[in-house]
Amino acid sequence: MTPSHKYRTAASVLSKLDLDTKPERFRCGPPFDALDLRPGRVIVIGAPPASGKTTLVLQVACDALEQNPNLRAAVGNVEMSAPALAEKMLARFAGVNLEALQDRELLREERVRVKAARRAPLFERIAFLDPPFTMRNLGTTMLDFDARLCVVDYVQRFTSGEGDDRERINDVMDCARTLAFGGACVLLVSSVARQKNQNGSSTYSGLSMASFRGSSELEFGADAAFILESDVTAGTAVLRCEKQRYRLPRDITLKFDPARQTFTAATALDLYDRAKPKGAK
């Protein structure tokens, strides 16, 4: 009898389980090694404007490239030009102030560090997508560049077909899942919507999975979802896990240096300072 639909039994799947070979994973090292970057994963990070989300995903991508010498990445950013993105990365690698780099007001010693940093071989393994920003163009770029990690920044501005916002995000998520099934790790940046507080005012505090624009499509399509909460003035941030399909949820507490475009792991003292009421000694 010919089956009416293709299927596999659990026994046939488990018969191919290899317990001796570790699955491939794109480790980042601290502070982002808790992110489960590996082929087949779709990860969404949402944050309010000017909270450092582009800086964060660029650092995650670069850290993964540093830890995995054969990995290549493609970055699609609809709001910033390739030179602006490259300068953000260069400020971190050279350890210089981004504004000083942008304004070309570097000290002599800083210029030396910048010139040395821009020759890093890692930069040969990251490609910036040119417009138009469509998932089709991103997929083509990944094939041409042999990239297996991609950044979509941000998902609400990418397109894959016609339709209203809900349909467009759904199509983009379908394309992201197709890339993942093809062996890529997809890192999506999402905008978030303001929430109403008890006084009826709009605020970005108290964000949740429902705060993502197009939340239902993102929630179902993502393997993991995080919200970045940062206090730029205090230099603190937390990457709060809202969904984790394959692992236990885990928040990542961070220090953030916006001048040098760098996130680092927070210490116990940082956590104490973060929890102290304002004005407390």
C-alpha positions as CSV (number, residue, x, y, z in Angstrom):
1,M,0.0,0.0,0.0
2,T,1.4,3.4,-1.0
3,P,1.2,6.0,1.8
4,S,-0.9,9.1,1.0
5,H,1.6,11.4,2.6
6,K,5.4,11.4,3.3
7,Y,6.2,10.6,7.0
8,R,8.9,9.2,9.2
9,T,8.4,7.2,12.3
10,A,10.1,8.3,15.5
11,A,12.1,5.0,15.5
12,S,13.5,5.8,12.0
13,V,14.5,9.3,13.2
14,L,16.1,8.1,16.4
15,S,18.0,5.3,14.5
16,K,20.1,8.1,12.9
17,L,20.9,9.8,16.3
18,D,24.7,10.2,16.5
19,L,25.7,10.5,20.2
20,D,29.4,10.8,19.3
21,T,29.4,13.9,17.2
22,K,28.6,17.3,18.8
23,P,26.1,19.4,16.9
24,E,27.4,22.5,15.3
25,R,27.1,25.7,17.3
26,F,28.3,29.2,16.6
27,R,29.6,30.1,20.0
28,C,30.1,33.8,20.8
29,G,32.1,33.7,24.0
30,P,31.2,36.0,26.9
31,P,28.9,37.8,27.4
32,F,26.6,36.3,24.7
33,D,27.5,32.6,24.9
34,A,24.1,31.9,26.4
35,L,22.6,32.7,23.0
36,D,22.0,29.4,21.3
37,L,23.4,30.4,17.8
38,R,23.4,27.3,15.6
39,P,22.2,26.2,12.2
40,G,18.4,26.0,12.1
41,R,17.8,28.7,14.8
42,V,15.7,31.9,14.4
43,I,16.3,34.3,17.2
44,V,14.4,37.6,17.7
45,I,15.7,40.6,19.7
46,G,13.3,43.5,20.4
47,A,14.1,46.9,22.0
48,P,12.9,50.5,22.1
49,P,14.6,53.1,19.9
50,A,18.2,54.1,20.9
51,S,18.7,51.3,23.3
52,G,21.7,49.7,21.5
53,K,20.0,46.8,19.7
54,T,22.0,47.4,16.4
55,T,25.2,47.6,18.4
56,L,24.3,44.4,20.2
57,V,23.5,42.3,17.2
58,L,26.7,43.6,15.4
59,Q,28.7,42.5,18.4
60,V,27.0,39.1,18.5
61,A,27.8,38.6,14.9
62,C,31.4,39.7,15.2
63,D,32.0,37.6,18.3
64,A,30.6,34.6,16.5
65,L,33.0,35.2,13.6
66,E,35.9,35.5,16.0
67,Q,35.0,32.2,17.7
68,N,34.3,30.4,14.4
69,P,37.0,31.0,11.9
70,N,35.1,29.4,9.0
71,L,31.9,31.3,9.6
72,R,30.7,34.1,7.4
73,A,27.8,36.6,8.1
74,A,25.5,38.8,6.1
75,V,23.9,41.9,7.7
76,G,20.9,43.7,6.3
77,N,20.1,47.0,8.0
78,V,17.4,49.2,6.6
79,E,18.3,52.4,8.7
80,M,22.0,52.7,8.6
81,S,24.5,52.7,5.7
82,A,27.3,50.2,5.4
83,P,30.0,52.9,6.3
84,A,28.0,53.8,9.4
85,L,27.7,50.2,10.5
86,A,31.4,49.6,9.8
87,E,32.4,52.5,11.9
88,K,30.3,51.2,14.8
89,M,32.2,47.9,14.6
90,L,35.5,49.6,14.2
91,A,35.0,51.8,17.3
92,R,34.6,48.7,19.4
93,F,37.6,46.8,17.9
94,A,39.9,49.8,18.2
95,G,38.5,50.9,21.6
96,V,37.8,54.5,20.6
97,N,34.9,56.8,21.0
98,L,32.5,56.4,18.2
99,E,31.7,60.2,17.9
100,A,35.4,61.0,17.8
101,L,35.8,58.4,14.9
102,Q,32.7,59.8,13.1
103,D,34.0,63.4,13.4
104,R,37.6,62.4,12.6
105,E,38.8,63.9,15.9
106,L,41.1,61.1,17.0
107,L,44.2,61.4,18.9
108,R,47.4,60.2,17.3
109,E,47.5,57.0,19.3
110,E,43.8,56.4,18.6
111,R,44.5,56.7,14.9
112,V,47.1,54.1,15.1
113,R,44.7,51.7,16.8
114,V,42.0,52.4,14.2
115,K,44.3,51.8,11.3
116,A,45.4,48.5,12.9
117,A,41.9,47.4,13.7
118,R,40.4,48.0,10.3
119,R,42.9,45.4,8.8
120,A,41.4,42.6,11.0
121,P,40.7,39.6,8.8
122,L,37.3,39.2,10.4
123,F,36.0,42.1,8.3
124,E,36.5,40.1,5.2
125,R,33.9,37.6,6.5
126,I,31.0,40.0,7.1
127,A,28.9,41.4,4.2
128,F,26.4,44.3,4.3
129,L,23.3,43.9,2.2
130,D,22.6,46.7,-0.3
131,P,19.0,47.8,-1.0
132,P,16.4,46.8,-1.8
133,F,16.0,45.1,1.6
134,T,14.1,41.9,0.7
135,M,14.5,38.4,2.1
136,R,15.1,37.2,-1.5
137,N,18.1,39.5,-1.8
138,L,19.4,38.5,1.6
139,G,19.1,34.8,0.7
140,T,21.0,35.4,-2.6
141,T,23.7,37.3,-0.8
142,M,24.1,34.5,1.7
143,L,24.5,32.0,-1.1
144,D,27.0,34.2,-3.0
145,F,29.0,35.0,0.1
146,D,28.7,31.5,1.7
147,A,27.2,33.1,4.8
148,R,25.6,30.9,7.5
149,L,24.7,33.6,10.0
150,C,22.5,36.6,9.0
151,V,21.2,39.7,10.7
152,V,17.8,41.2,9.7
153,D,17.6,44.7,11.2
154,Y,14.8,45.2,11.4
155,V,12.1,42.6,10.5
156,Q,9.2,45.1,10.1
157,R,11.0,46.9,7.3
158,F,12.1,43.9,5.3
159,T,9.8,42.6,2.6
160,S,9.2,39.4,0.7
161,G,5.9,40.1,-1.1
162,E,2.8,42.2,-1.2
163,G,0.2,42.5,1.5
164,D,-0.5,44.4,4.7
165,D,1.9,44.6,7.7
166,R,0.7,41.3,9.2
167,E,1.0,39.4,6.0
168,R,4.4,41.0,5.2
169,I,5.8,40.0,8.6
170,N,4.4,36.5,8.2
171,D,6.1,36.2,4.8
172,V,9.4,37.5,6.2
173,M,9.2,34.9,9.0
174,D,8.5,32.2,6.6
175,C,11.6,33.2,4.6
176,A,13.6,33.3,7.8
177,R,12.5,29.8,8.7
178,T,13.4,28.6,5.2
179,L,17.0,30.1,5.6
180,A,17.2,28.3,9.0
181,F,16.1,25.0,7.5
182,G,18.8,25.5,4.9
183,G,21.5,25.5,7.5
184,A,21.7,29.2,8.6
185,C,21.3,30.9,11.9
186,V,19.0,33.9,11.6
187,L,19.1,36.8,14.0
188,L,16.1,39.2,13.7
189,V,15.8,42.6,15.2
190,S,12.3,43.8,16.0
191,S,10.7,47.1,16.8
192,V,8.4,47.2,19.8
193,A,5.2,49.1,20.6
194,R,4.7,51.4,23.6
195,Q,2.5,50.0,26.4
196,K,-0.2,51.8,28.3
197,N,0.6,52.3,32.0
198,Q,-2.0,52.6,34.8
199,N,-2.3,56.4,34.1
200,G,-3.1,55.7,30.5
201,S,0.3,57.2,29.3
202,S,2.4,55.4,26.7
203,T,5.7,54.0,27.9
204,Y,8.4,51.5,26.9
205,S,8.5,50.0,30.5
206,G,7.0,46.6,31.1
207,L,7.7,45.2,27.6
208,S,6.8,41.6,26.9
209,M,6.4,39.2,24.0
210,A,3.2,40.9,23.1
211,S,5.1,44.2,22.7
212,F,6.8,43.0,19.5
213,R,5.1,44.6,16.4
214,G,3.5,41.6,14.6
215,S,3.9,39.7,17.9
216,S,1.9,36.6,16.9
217,E,4.0,35.9,13.8
218,L,7.3,36.5,15.6
219,E,6.2,34.5,18.6
220,F,5.3,31.4,16.6
221,G,8.2,31.7,14.1
222,A,11.0,32.4,16.5
223,D,12.9,29.7,18.4
224,A,14.0,32.3,21.0
225,A,13.0,35.8,21.7
226,F,14.7,38.5,23.9
227,I,13.9,42.1,24.9
228,L,16.9,44.4,25.4
229,E,16.4,46.8,28.3
230,S,19.2,49.3,28.7
231,D,20.0,52.4,30.7
232,V,22.5,54.2,28.5
233,T,23.2,56.8,31.3
234,A,23.9,54.2,33.9
235,G,25.7,51.9,31.4
236,T,23.7,48.9,32.3
237,A,21.5,46.5,30.3
238,V,19.7,43.2,30.5
239,L,18.8,40.9,27.6
240,R,15.6,39.5,29.0
241,C,14.5,36.1,27.6
242,E,10.8,36.0,26.7
243,K,10.8,32.7,24.8
244,Q,13.1,29.7,24.6
245,R,11.9,26.8,22.5
246,Y,14.8,24.4,23.1
247,R,16.5,25.4,26.3
248,L,15.7,26.9,29.7
249,P,15.1,30.7,29.6
250,R,18.0,32.7,30.7
251,D,18.5,36.5,31.0
252,I,21.9,38.0,30.2
253,T,22.9,41.0,32.4
254,L,25.3,43.3,30.8
255,K,27.3,46.5,31.1
256,F,27.0,48.8,28.1
257,D,29.6,51.4,26.9
258,P,27.8,53.3,24.1
259,A,30.8,55.5,23.4
260,R,32.9,52.5,22.4
261,Q,29.9,50.4,21.2
262,T,30.7,47.6,23.6
263,F,28.6,45.2,25.7
264,T,30.5,43.2,28.4
265,A,29.4,40.7,31.1
266,A,28.1,42.3,34.3
267,T,29.7,41.3,37.6
268,A,28.0,40.7,41.0
269,L,28.9,44.3,42.0
270,D,27.3,45.6,38.8
271,L,24.1,43.7,39.7
272,Y,24.2,45.2,43.2
273,D,24.6,48.8,41.8
274,R,21.8,48.2,39.3
275,A,19.4,47.1,42.1
276,K,20.2,50.0,44.5
277,P,17.6,52.8,44.7
278,K,18.7,56.1,43.2
279,G,20.5,58.2,45.8
280,A,21.4,55.2,48.0
281,K,25.0,54.9,49.2
